[in-house]
Amino acid sequence: MAVFGLVSAVAGFVKVRYLIDKAIIDNMVFRAHYRITAAILFACCIIVTANNLIGDPINCISDGAVPGHVINTYCWITYTFTLPANNVKQIGTHVAHPGLGGDYGEKRYHSYYQWVPFMLFFQGVLFYVPHWMWKQWEEGKIRTISEGMRGATMDSKGERHARMQRLVQYIFDTMHLHNSYAAGYFFCEALNFFNVVGNIFFIDTFLGGAFLTYGSDVVKFSNMNQEQRTDPMIEVFPRVTKCTFHKFGASGTIQKHDALCVLALNILNEKIYIFLWFWFIVLAVMSGLALLYSMAVVLLPSTRETILKKRFKFGTPAGVSTLIRKTQVGDFLLLHLLGQNMNMVVFNEVLDELCRLIHAEGSSSGTSPVSVPSAPSTLEMSPIYPEIEQFSKDTEI
């Protein structure tokens, strides 16, 4: 129950938020990094540190000359080893366990098991960092300007129209001023892709070069003849290893004591890393596709046109053409994020009103010059701003 309580503590990363409660400032692939992947890594970190699941992480047996708790502690804080040449030998006749035997030939040392919890926690932080950076960059802009308009319904038609007018006016007055905003989003999205690819190679280095082919080797193993196969999970995460302890004898000579160590923790590690192998591959592919999608949005106006028509059902040809010609990438990203937070009908009304303002500006630009209003701040978009402004006027009177 204690383990269940600890694991449930990270469930907040995967919670579903209602549109009216929290603004959406990213896409599904972005959220798969900081909610799902970070939660998985933190949960795995908790699991491998919960000794009551498997008992002691290491138990060693020797000739009895060294106390059990001493040899256990020594082999845990130093390293153990296996003999790769003995992995394929017959168990029970030639070797006692895979990778064990006389101390000759190549030795493969294992000390990673000390650092697995720290690695999993550190990786969880790495997957959360791009989201944290984007939140600092975004500064709650979408939440502020869409306040009161998220969700399916409004309190009244008049209130909806007033809020919509303020939102459209803000978008119109700040047009072409959101490119740095978009640059921050695309940078963090690229950081997600490089982060997941970097983590694959990071784990591969941590496991001594065995992670890149770990999943494919396990798949091949499951399809091989049972008498002629060696389990790659046992090769990478051996369950029984050897450990050598030296001490002085009664006459001062150095005595060598061999021990067999049962690494019960590896029964969890092998399952965790086979899951991470498949998940990281899927996440890397999704992140790469999301990055290509963002590049198409930046470089190809036709992509932005398709998004307006197919994604947001904004089917007015003249309106779509106007938005594509008059807006820049930053403006389009702002509209895209607003569309994810608002009801489709309300969002189409916003786009129609924005097109009307753009056309009105175009028709009046050829007559007489007019003063251009300054761009309102996000405070002015807040639903409490009109009340603050009215209060200031009353106090002046």
N, C-alpha and C positions, 0 to 999 in steps of 0.2 A: 504493500500500500504506500510505503514511503517513496518507492521508485515511481509509482504511478502519480503521486502528488508532484514530484519533481518534474516529470515529463510533461504533465499538464500545465506546468508553469510557463512553458514555451509555446503553448497552444495559441497565444495571442497573435503570433505571427501569421497564423492561417485563418483568422476569423473573417467572416463575411461582414462587410460594413454596408449599411443602407446608404443610398445616394444622398438622402436628406441629412444624414449625420456627418458624413465625411466626404470631402471632395476627392475625386480620382485625378491624380496628377501624372499618371504613367499608363503603360499598357500591360497586358496579361503576362508577357514574357518578362518584363521588368519586375513585376510582382512575384514571378516564380523564383527570382533570385533572392530577394530579401525576405519574403514571407516563407515560401515552401523550403527552399534550399537551406537557408539559415536555420530555420526551425528543425529540419532534419539533422543538421550537423550538431546543433546544441543538444538535441534529444539523444543522439548517439554518444555524445560526450558524457551525458549523465548516465547512460546505460553502462558504458564500459567502466565507470567509476563506482558502480553499485555492486559491491562485492557480495551482497547477500543473494544475488542471482546465481552465482557460480561458485561461491566460496572464495578461498584465497586465490589470487591471480597466478601464483606459482607454488608448487610443492615439489621438493627435491628429495630423493632417497640416495643414500650413500652407504659406506661400509659401517657406519655407526661411530666412527672415530671423531666425527664433527657433529655437534648438536644440530638438530633439524632446523631450528629457527635461525641459526648462524648461516648454514648453507643456503637456506631459502633467501635470506636477506642479501647475502653476497652475490648469488646468481641473478637476483633481480636488479641490483644496482650496477652490476658490471655488464655481463653479456652471457649468452649461451651460444651453442653452435651445433650445426648438423654437418653430415658428410654427404654432399650431393651424389656421389658415386653409388651410395647405398640406397638411393630412393627407389631403384628399379629391382632390387633384390627381393627374393621370396621372404615374406614375413612369416616368422615362426620356425623357419629352417635355417636361413642364412643370416637374418637380422631379427632383432626383437621388435623394432619399430622402423618405419621409413626414415632413412637418413641417419641411422645409428650404426655403430660398429667400432672397430679398432681405430685408434687415433693415428691414422695414416691417410695420405691423399689430401685433396683439397678440402678446406673447411669453410663453411658459410656461417658467418657470425650474425647473431640476432640480438639487437638491443633496442629496436624500434618500439617494442611494447611498452617501454617506460614513457614514451612521448606521445602515444596515440591520443589520450584525452586532451593534451595541450594542443596537438595538431588540429583535432576536430574543432575545438573551441576557437582557435585562431582562424581557421577557414570560415567558420560561421561569421566571425567579425568581418572578414574580407568580403563576404557576399552581402553584408549589410551596409558597408561603407558607401558604395555608389548611391544607394537610396538616401543615406544621410546627407551626402554632398548635394544631391538634387533638391532635397527639402530645404537646405540652407540657401541654395541658389534661387529656388522658386519663391520662397518667403511668403507662402500662403496666398499668392495672387489669385489663383482659380477659386479658392475657398471664399475669398473676400468679394470678388466681383460677381460670383454666382450665388451669393447668400440670398436665401428666400426663393430661389428659382430651381433648386435641385429637387428631384423627386417628380412624382407624376402629376400632382395637382397643386393649385394655389388656393389661398383663402377666398379670393374674389377676383372677378375679371378685371375690375379697376386696379386692384393692387398688382396683378400680373402685368397689366399694360404699363403701369408706372415703373415697375422694376425693369421691365424689358426696355423701356425708353432710356433709362439711366445706363443700362448695360450697353446698348447699341451706341449711345453717345460716347461712352468711354472707349469702346473699340474704335470708333471713328476718329476720335480726337488723338488717340495714341497710335494710329496706324503708322507702320514702318519703324516703330520704336521697340519692337520685341525680338529683334534678331539676336541680341545677346542672350535673351531668355531662351530662345531656341537652341543657341550654341551650347548652353549649359546642359540642356536635355540630351542633345545628340552626343555630347561628350560623355555623359554618364551612361548612356546606352552603349556606346562603344567600349566604355570601361567594363561593363557587364560581360561583354563578349571576351575581351582579353583576360578578364578575371577568371572565367570558367576554363578557358584554354590553359591559362597559366597554372591553375590549380591541378589540372591533369598531369602536367609535367612536374609540378611540385610534389605531388604524391608519388610519382614514379621515382623521383630522386630519393624521397624519404624511404621508400621500400626497396631501394637498391636496384632500380631499373626493371622491376617486375610488374609495374602497374599498367603500362601501355598495352600489353597483350594479355593482361590478367583475365578479363572477361571473355575474350575469344578463346583463350586456352581452356577455360572452364566449360564453354559450350562444346569445344572439340572433345573434351574428356567425357562428357555425358553421352557422346555418340560413338565412343570407342569400345572395342571388345573388353569385357571386364577383366580378363586374365592378362591383358597386355597393356594396361593403362596405369598411369601414375597420376594421382590427384594433384592438380596444380595448386589447389587451395592449401594442401598440406605442405607443399614445397615452399610456398611463400609464407604461410602461417603454420609452422609445425606445432603439433600438439605435445610432442615429447622431444626434448632436446638433451644435449649433453652439457655438463659444466665441470670445470676442473678447478679444484681448490688446493692450494699449497699451504703447508704449515710446517713448523719445526717439530721434530721428534724429540724424544727424551734425551738423546745424545747430541742434539743440535743439528742433525742432518735434516734436509728438506724432504718432506714426505708429500706425495701426490695422491690426492683423493678424487676419484671420478664420481660423478653424481648424474643420475637421470632426473630431469625436471619435467614435470607435467605443467604445461602452460594452458590452464583452463580458459584464460582470457581470449586465447586465439580462436576459440569456437565462436565467439562473438565478432572478433575482428574480421575473420574471413567472410562472414555474412555481410557485415557493414560495408566492406570495401568492394565486394562484388555488386552490391546494390549501388554504391556510389559510382562505380565504373559505368554502369548502364545509364544512370541518371545524368551524369556529367556529359556523356555522349549526346543524349537527347537534348539536354539544356544547351549544349554548344551549338547543335544544329538549329534549334529554335532561335537562339540569340543571333546566329549568323544570318538567318532569314529576316529577323526583325531589323538587323542593321542594313541589309540590302533594301528592305522596304523603306527605311528612313532615308537612305541615299536616293532612292527613286523619288521620294517626296521632295527632296531638296533640289534635285537636278532636272526632274521631268515635270513640267506643268500639267501634262496629260494625266499623270498619276494623281495629282491633286484634284483635277476635274473628275476623274473616275471615283475618287473617295466621296466627293460631294454628291454625285449622282447615285452611286450604289450603296455607300455606307449610310449616308444621312438622308437619302431619298429627296434631295433638293433638285427637283427636275426642271426648273425653269431655265431654258437654254440661255436667255439673255442674262439672267441673274448669275448663273455659273460662270459665264464668260466674263462678266464684270468683276466678280470676286477673284478669278484667276489673274486677270490683267492688272487689277489695282492693288492687290495684296502681295506681300512678300512672304518668305518662308516663316518668319517669326509670327506674322499675323495669322497665317494658316494654322500653325501649331496651336496658337491660342484658341482659335475657333474649333480645332479638332478636339482639344481637351474640354472645352465647354460643351461640345456635342456629346461627349461621354458622360457628362454630369446632368444633362437636361433631358426632359421629355422631347421626343422627336418632333412633335407638333410645335411646341414652344420654340425649339431651336430653329425650325424652319421659319417661324415668324421673325426671329431675331435676324436671320440671314436676309429675309425679304426687306426688313426695315433698314438693314445696313446697305443693301443694294439701292434702296430709295435715296438714302442720304448721299451715297457716292454719285448717283445720277444728278441729284440736286446740286451738288458741289460743281459737277462738270458743266451743268447748264448755266450756273451763275458765275463761273470763272471768266467768261468772256465779256461780261458787262462792266462792272466797276469793282475795283479792288476792295476787299473788306478785311477787317482785322481778323487774324486767325486766333481763336481762343487757345489758351494754354491747356495742356493735357491735364486732366484731373488726376489726383493721386488716388491710390487704392482706398484711402480713408473716405474720400468723397463717394466711393461706390458702396460703402458700408450702409446697411439699412438704417443705422442710427444717425447718419450724417445729416439728413434733412431736419431732424429734431434738434441737433446741435446748432445748425445754422439759424433756425427759427428762434432758439433760445438766445442767441447772440444778438439778433435784431431786437428782441423784446427788451433786453437789458440796456441797449443803446437808447431806446425810447425812454 
